[in-house]
Structures are given as C-alpha cells and as structure tokens.
Amino acid sequence: MQNLPPILATYFEATNAQNVDLYASCFSENAKVKDQKEIIQGRQNIANWNREVNEQYNSASAVKSWIQTSDGVEVITEVAGTFPGSPIELTFRFKLQDNRITELEID
C-alpha cells in the first residue's frame, strides 16, 4: 500500500477486511488508541473496540498520502462507511516500536 511501513500496510489491510484478529495483532500489548476523544488501551480492548466500530460503521479506509514524522508516521485517509457525512478525510497518527503500533490518534 503506497510503500507504507509493513505494519501499517497490514493495519489498513486488516481494517478494510474487518479482520479483528489481524487488526489487533498490529498493536503492542499495552498500546493506546485515541478516537473521538475516547482512549482505548490494551490490545484486547482495542480488538473489542474495533469489532464494535466494524459492526456500527462498516467502514473502509483508502490511504491518500503518508509522511514519516519526528515521532512516528502520519497517514491521510479517506474513510467511507455507514456514518453521517461519509466519506470523510481523517488523519491517523501512529507511533511505532518493534514493528508494532504503540499509539494511534485518529483526527
């Protein structure tokens, strides 16, 4: 996927396939996700949250661009699903360590 770091290519592949197990495997054990002012911490909690999001919004993400930043990777996406205003453009800010996502902030 546009030469993304491999773990992020897997992340977006899992997102679009709505494969919760593959999605969760992208995260470190104590990872943290911030989405819509909610913070989800821990791989199992992130898996549960992802399952709920999939059921509620049936969304898919198309990567538009990405850049390496001083503390991670920023990915601009177009997200479409069953939510008001779909599709929308969102920024995903990832922090990575040991080929896993340790933090993700979605704006």
Secondary structure, 3 states (H helix, E strand, C coil): CCCCCHHHHHHHHHHHHCCHHHHHHCEEEEEEEEECCEEEECHHHHHHHHHHHHHHHCCEEEEEEEEEECCEEEEEEEEECCCCCCCEEEEEEEEEECCEEEEEEEC
